[in-house]
Amino acid sequence: MTAWTVHNREELLAALEKAAPGDLIQAEALADLARSSRDLLPLLDRMREKELDFSVAAQGVDTRGEGGRLIYALVRGLADLDRSQRREKQLEGIARAREEGRYRGRKPIAVDETLFDSVVALWREGRITAREAMSRLDLKPNTFYRRIKEQEEMKMKDYKQIEKDIRAELKEAARQGRQDLHELKKQVRAEAEEVKQAASETLELHDVEKEIRRDRRKAEAEHQDTIRQMKKDVESEAKELKKLMEES
């Protein structure tokens, strides 16, 4: 068993990463580790998940004693009570503000986007729990998951725009292909007329027309193959882009 003495929240987080089941986390005062029971709760949950003991000299907390594990339940109950009381006061304040015409709704919670992305990446990789992610970002569950949803919706919006652009490119490619085919037909017909006019006595007009039709069918087939390959290439690029966005 290893005893980890911590003096602040940063040291506590570091100890939680290294401590093994059965180790002891000890501190002088709860105030050194958290600002409120709400802040302390996710830390205690991590200790319980890792089967760690916890002691605080100033408050006489020690989970190693008889019924010591009940401390976790007690702190959770106090946190729930504190949250309930704060919510009740908040609702009362909102009701008064509405009556006085001063209520304008909640202001969006400012979040460091770079920090948010890095913490969410750790959470998605399974390296930290959702509770730890919320603790590091100082966000409540509803705010945390709302931000995740907004982030996913933004990615989906970007993907849909990219898909729309690709569809427009395919449509333009098809239009251009039809135009090229039309020009090719005109050219073939013009060449056929020239051949008819310049046909020698040794070359029957029927044979010339057969050759022209054969060349025209060949040219049209080659053009259609080019159009199909162009569509495949664009669709392949779209799939690769979608895959990259999902992996990010």
MARTOR-214340 format. One record per residue (C-alpha): residue number from 1; residue in three letters; x, y, z. Coordinates in pm, 1 decimal, m for minus. Example, Ala and Ser with C-alpha at 12.3 -4.5 7.8 and 13.67 -1.06 7.14 Angstrom:
! MARTOR-214340
ATOM seq type     east    north       up
ATOM   1  ALA   1230.0   m450.0    780.0
ATOM   2  SER   1367.0   m106.0    714.0
This chain:
! MARTOR-214340
ATOM seq type     east    north       up
ATOM   1  MET      0.0      0.0      0.0
ATOM   2  THR    128.0    344.6    m95.8
ATOM   3  ALA     24.5    668.9     76.9
ATOM   4  TRP    m11.0    969.6   m148.8
ATOM   5  THR     m1.0   1305.6     32.1
ATOM   6  VAL   m162.0   1583.7   m171.0
ATOM   7  HIS   m190.5   1956.7   m101.2
ATOM   8  ASN   m403.5   2080.3   m392.8
ATOM   9  ARG   m632.9   1965.1   m672.3
ATOM  10  GLU   m351.9   1927.7   m927.2
ATOM  11  GLU   m155.4   1696.2   m698.2
ATOM  12  LEU   m472.5   1498.9   m628.9
ATOM  13  LEU   m542.0   1449.1  m1000.0
ATOM  14  ALA   m182.9   1337.1  m1054.5
ATOM  15  ALA   m207.3   1090.4   m764.5
ATOM  16  LEU   m532.1    947.8   m898.9
ATOM  17  GLU   m361.4    868.7  m1228.5
ATOM  18  LYS    m82.3    672.9  m1057.0
ATOM  19  ALA   m246.4    520.4   m748.3
ATOM  20  ALA   m327.1    148.4   m740.2
ATOM  21  PRO   m616.4    m27.7   m560.3
ATOM  22  GLY   m561.1    m23.6   m183.8
ATOM  23  ASP   m346.4    292.4   m185.3
ATOM  24  LEU   m426.1    585.4     43.9
ATOM  25  ILE   m487.7    944.6    m66.3
ATOM  26  GLN   m436.6   1183.1    227.4
ATOM  27  ALA   m475.0   1560.1    261.3
ATOM  28  GLU   m482.0   1826.3    532.4
ATOM  29  ALA   m816.7   1987.2    443.1
ATOM  30  LEU  m1096.5   1938.0    193.2
ATOM  31  ALA  m1076.3   2307.4     98.6
ATOM  32  ASP   m732.3   2239.6    m49.2
ATOM  33  LEU   m881.4   1988.2   m293.4
ATOM  34  ALA  m1216.3   2129.5   m403.8
ATOM  35  ARG  m1421.5   2446.6   m389.4
ATOM  36  SER  m1746.4   2267.4   m307.1
ATOM  37  SER  m1900.5   1924.9   m256.0
ATOM  38  ARG  m1998.8   1935.1   m623.8
ATOM  39  ASP  m1632.1   1965.0   m723.0
ATOM  40  LEU  m1527.8   1698.4   m474.4
ATOM  41  LEU  m1787.5   1442.2   m580.7
ATOM  42  PRO  m1630.7   1331.1   m914.5
ATOM  43  LEU  m1293.7   1297.6   m740.7
ATOM  44  LEU  m1442.2   1075.7   m472.1
ATOM  45  ASP  m1616.8    870.3   m739.1
ATOM  46  ARG  m1282.6    807.8   m906.0
ATOM  47  MET  m1130.9    702.5   m573.6
ATOM  48  ARG  m1416.8    460.9   m517.0
ATOM  49  GLU  m1388.2    320.1   m871.0
ATOM  50  LYS  m1014.9    262.1   m821.4
ATOM  51  GLU  m1073.6    116.8   m469.0
ATOM  52  LEU   m861.0    381.7   m298.0
ATOM  53  ASP   m881.0    495.6     64.7
ATOM  54  PHE   m911.5    863.3    151.3
ATOM  55  SER   m832.6   1061.6    464.6
ATOM  56  VAL   m848.5   1432.2    553.9
ATOM  57  ALA   m697.3   1540.7    883.9
ATOM  58  ALA   m886.3   1868.1    937.2
ATOM  59  GLN  m1231.8   1715.0    888.1
ATOM  60  GLY  m1153.3   1377.9   1046.5
ATOM  61  VAL  m1242.3   1191.8    727.2
ATOM  62  ASP  m1098.1    841.7    692.3
ATOM  63  THR  m1253.0    572.0    475.7
ATOM  64  ARG  m1036.0    304.0    639.3
ATOM  65  GLY  m1238.2    304.7    959.9
ATOM  66  GLU  m1558.5    118.5   1034.0
ATOM  67  GLY  m1827.6    238.4    796.3
ATOM  68  GLY  m1568.4    454.7    623.6
ATOM  69  ARG  m1705.2    376.0    278.5
ATOM  70  LEU  m2031.0    542.8    384.2
ATOM  71  ILE  m1843.6    872.2    356.9
ATOM  72  TYR  m1873.8    846.1    m21.2
ATOM  73  ALA  m2251.2    812.5      3.4
ATOM  74  LEU  m2266.8   1097.5    256.8
ATOM  75  VAL  m2073.0   1336.4     33.7
ATOM  76  ARG  m2290.9   1242.9   m263.2
ATOM  77  GLY  m2601.2   1309.2    m53.9
ATOM  78  LEU  m2466.2   1647.9     55.7
ATOM  79  ALA  m2382.5   1734.8   m304.0
ATOM  80  ASP  m2732.5   1642.2   m416.3
ATOM  81  LEU  m2881.8   1849.7   m135.0
ATOM  82  ASP  m2658.9   2144.4   m219.2
ATOM  83  ARG  m2749.4   2116.4   m587.3
ATOM  84  SER  m3119.9   2095.4   m503.9
ATOM  85  GLN  m3102.8   2403.6   m279.7
ATOM  86  ARG  m2908.9   2602.0   m538.9
ATOM  87  ARG  m3155.5   2499.9   m808.3
ATOM  88  GLU  m3448.4   2604.6   m590.0
ATOM  89  LYS  m3291.2   2944.6   m525.2
ATOM  90  GLN  m3214.3   2981.0   m894.5
ATOM  91  LEU  m3574.7   2909.2   m991.6
ATOM  92  GLU  m3699.2   3157.4   m732.2
ATOM  93  GLY  m3462.3   3422.8   m870.0
ATOM  94  ILE  m3573.6   3351.6  m1227.9
ATOM  95  ALA  m3939.4   3376.3  m1125.0
ATOM  96  ARG  m3878.1   3716.0   m958.1
ATOM  97  ALA  m3680.0   3839.6  m1257.4
ATOM  98  ARG  m3959.7   3737.3  m1493.1
ATOM  99  GLU  m4217.3   3917.2  m1281.9
ATOM 100  GLU  m4001.5   4230.3  m1293.0
ATOM 101  GLY  m3927.4   4191.5  m1665.0
ATOM 102  ARG  m3552.4   4147.0  m1609.1
ATOM 103  TYR  m3508.4   3782.9  m1716.1
ATOM 104  ARG  m3315.2   3738.2  m2041.0
ATOM 105  GLY  m3230.3   3367.7  m2019.5
ATOM 106  ARG  m2899.4   3198.3  m1944.8
ATOM 107  LYS  m2581.0   3326.8  m2102.3
ATOM 108  PRO  m2382.8   3066.7  m2294.7
ATOM 109  ILE  m2102.7   2908.7  m2090.2
ATOM 110  ALA  m1763.9   3009.2  m2229.6
ATOM 111  VAL  m1546.1   2705.6  m2308.8
ATOM 112  ASP  m1189.7   2691.9  m2436.7
ATOM 113  GLU  m1248.1   2510.5  m2767.1
ATOM 114  THR   m892.4   2373.3  m2784.2
ATOM 115  LEU   m914.4   2234.7  m2429.8
ATOM 116  PHE  m1264.6   2100.5  m2499.8
ATOM 117  ASP  m1148.9   1915.5  m2812.5
ATOM 118  SER   m846.4   1762.8  m2636.1
ATOM 119  VAL  m1048.7   1646.4  m2333.7
ATOM 120  VAL  m1327.8   1506.1  m2551.0
ATOM 121  ALA  m1067.3   1319.0  m2756.3
ATOM 122  LEU   m935.2   1155.4  m2436.5
ATOM 123  TRP  m1291.7   1065.6  m2337.3
ATOM 124  ARG  m1372.7    914.4  m2679.0
ATOM 125  GLU  m1054.3    707.9  m2662.6
ATOM 126  GLY  m1161.5    569.2  m2323.8
ATOM 127  ARG   m861.4    717.1  m2141.1
ATOM 128  ILE  m1080.6    917.3  m1902.2
ATOM 129  THR  m1439.7    884.3  m1783.5
ATOM 130  ALA  m1716.4   1123.0  m1881.5
ATOM 131  ARG  m1725.4   1247.4  m1521.8
ATOM 132  GLU  m1352.7   1323.5  m1531.7
ATOM 133  ALA  m1395.9   1504.3  m1865.6
ATOM 134  MET  m1671.9   1718.7  m1715.8
ATOM 135  SER  m1455.5   1789.2  m1411.3
ATOM 136  ARG  m1159.8   1902.8  m1622.6
ATOM 137  LEU  m1384.5   2129.0  m1829.9
ATOM 138  ASP  m1585.3   2245.0  m1527.2
ATOM 139  LEU  m1909.8   2160.6  m1708.8
ATOM 140  LYS  m2232.3   2003.4  m1589.8
ATOM 141  PRO  m2352.1   1683.6  m1764.4
ATOM 142  ASN  m2628.4   1855.3  m1963.0
ATOM 143  THR  m2386.4   2126.4  m2084.6
ATOM 144  PHE  m2113.4   1871.2  m2164.8
ATOM 145  TYR  m2339.5   1647.0  m2371.2
ATOM 146  ARG  m2506.7   1945.4  m2538.0
ATOM 147  ARG  m2163.9   2066.0  m2650.3
ATOM 148  ILE  m2085.7   1716.5  m2783.2
ATOM 149  LYS  m2414.5   1715.0  m2976.5
ATOM 150  GLU  m2348.7   2064.1  m3116.5
ATOM 151  GLN  m2000.4   1955.9  m3223.7
ATOM 152  GLU  m2138.5   1648.2  m3402.5
ATOM 153  GLU  m2413.0   1854.5  m3567.8
ATOM 154  MET  m2151.3   2101.7  m3691.7
ATOM 155  LYS  m1944.2   1819.0  m3839.9
ATOM 156  MET  m2254.4   1675.1  m4004.1
ATOM 157  LYS  m2341.6   2019.0  m4142.1
ATOM 158  ASP  m1991.8   2048.8  m4289.8
ATOM 159  TYR  m2019.4   1699.9  m4437.1
ATOM 160  LYS  m2357.5   1777.9  m4591.9
ATOM 161  GLN  m2213.3   2092.4  m4749.9
ATOM 162  ILE  m1922.6   1891.8  m4890.5
ATOM 163  GLU  m2166.1   1629.1  m5018.4
ATOM 164  LYS  m2374.8   1904.9  m5177.1
ATOM 165  ASP  m2064.7   2047.7  m5347.3
ATOM 166  ILE  m1969.1   1703.5  m5478.4
ATOM 167  ARG  m2318.7   1646.8  m5615.0
ATOM 168  ALA  m2299.0   1984.5  m5788.6
ATOM 169  GLU  m1963.9   1886.2  m5939.8
ATOM 170  LEU  m2110.8   1555.4  m6061.7
ATOM 171  LYS  m2407.2   1736.6  m6212.6
ATOM 172  GLU  m2177.7   1983.4  m6387.5
ATOM 173  ALA  m1956.8   1700.2  m6509.9
ATOM 174  ALA  m2261.4   1519.5  m6651.0
ATOM 175  ARG  m2382.3   1840.3  m6819.6
ATOM 176  GLN  m2041.3   1901.1  m6968.6
ATOM 177  GLY  m2030.0   1539.9  m7080.6
ATOM 178  ARG  m2360.8   1570.3  m7261.5
ATOM 179  GLN  m2242.8   1888.9  m7425.6
ATOM 180  ASP  m1917.5   1724.0  m7534.3
ATOM 181  LEU  m2111.7   1427.6  m7670.1
ATOM 182  HIS  m2339.6   1660.0  m7864.8
ATOM 183  GLU  m2039.2   1837.1  m8014.4
ATOM 184  LEU  m1882.7   1502.5  m8096.0
ATOM 185  LYS  m2197.7   1391.8  m8279.9
ATOM 186  LYS  m2198.9   1714.3  m8476.6
ATOM 187  GLN  m1834.9   1662.8  m8565.9
ATOM 188  VAL  m1897.4   1302.3  m8670.4
ATOM 189  ARG  m2191.3   1406.3  m8887.1
ATOM 190  ALA  m1981.6   1679.9  m9046.3
ATOM 191  GLU  m1701.9   1434.2  m9113.4
ATOM 192  ALA  m1953.6   1188.4  m9256.2
ATOM 193  GLU  m2076.1   1451.8  m9499.2
ATOM 194  GLU  m1718.8   1526.9  m9603.6
ATOM 195  VAL  m1650.2   1158.5  m9654.2
ATOM 196  LYS  m1963.4   1120.3  m9861.8
ATOM 197  GLN  m1858.1   1406.5 m10084.3
ATOM 198  ALA  m1499.0   1292.2 m10119.4
ATOM 199  ALA  m1566.6    919.5 m10151.3
ATOM 200  SER  m1361.7    766.7 m10428.6
ATOM 201  GLU  m1495.5    526.9 m10690.0
ATOM 202  THR  m1317.2    236.4 m10523.6
ATOM 203  LEU  m1485.0    297.8 m10184.7
ATOM 204  GLU  m1858.6    244.0 m10172.0
ATOM 205  LEU  m2061.2    502.3  m9980.2
ATOM 206  HIS  m2222.2    221.5  m9780.5
ATOM 207  ASP  m1887.1    111.3  m9644.8
ATOM 208  VAL  m1797.3    470.0  m9555.5
ATOM 209  GLU  m2118.5    512.4  m9356.7
ATOM 210  LYS  m2061.2    180.7  m9173.8
ATOM 211  GLU  m1713.7    292.2  m9077.2
ATOM 212  ILE  m1841.6    629.4  m8962.4
ATOM 213  ARG  m2117.1    469.1  m8753.5
ATOM 214  ARG  m1865.7    228.1  m8606.4
ATOM 215  ASP  m1629.3    514.5  m8519.9
ATOM 216  ARG  m1917.2    716.3  m8376.2
ATOM 217  ARG  m2031.5    427.8  m8154.6
ATOM 218  LYS  m1675.9    374.3  m8041.3
ATOM 219  ALA  m1629.2    743.6  m7962.7
ATOM 220  GLU  m1959.3    757.1  m7775.4
ATOM 221  ALA  m1869.6    445.5  m7575.4
ATOM 222  GLU  m1529.3    587.4  m7484.8
ATOM 223  HIS  m1691.4    912.9  m7377.2
ATOM 224  GLN  m1948.9    733.0  m7160.4
ATOM 225  ASP  m1665.1    533.3  m6999.7
ATOM 226  THR  m1486.6    859.7  m6924.3
ATOM 227  ILE  m1801.2   1005.2  m6761.0
ATOM 228  ARG  m1854.4    691.8  m6548.8
ATOM 229  GLN  m1491.8    689.4  m6436.6
ATOM 230  MET  m1515.1   1059.4  m6346.8
ATOM 231  LYS  m1821.6    988.9  m6128.3
ATOM 232  LYS  m1646.3    695.4  m5957.6
ATOM 233  ASP  m1342.0    911.2  m5881.5
ATOM 234  VAL  m1554.1   1191.8  m5732.3
ATOM 235  GLU  m1763.0    945.5  m5523.5
ATOM 236  SER  m1444.3    776.1  m5401.0
ATOM 237  GLU  m1304.1   1112.9  m5293.0
ATOM 238  ALA  m1632.3   1188.2  m5112.6
ATOM 239  LYS  m1615.2    858.9  m4921.0
ATOM 240  GLU  m1252.9    921.9  m4822.0
ATOM 241  LEU  m1341.2   1271.5  m4703.0
ATOM 242  LYS  m1636.3   1140.1  m4499.2
ATOM 243  LYS  m1413.1    875.4  m4341.3
ATOM 244  LEU  m1150.9   1136.9  m4245.5
ATOM 245  MET  m1418.7   1359.4  m4087.9
ATOM 246  GLU  m1559.9   1066.6  m3885.9
ATOM 247  GLU  m1211.8    970.1  m3761.8
ATOM 248  SER  m1144.5   1333.1  m3654.5
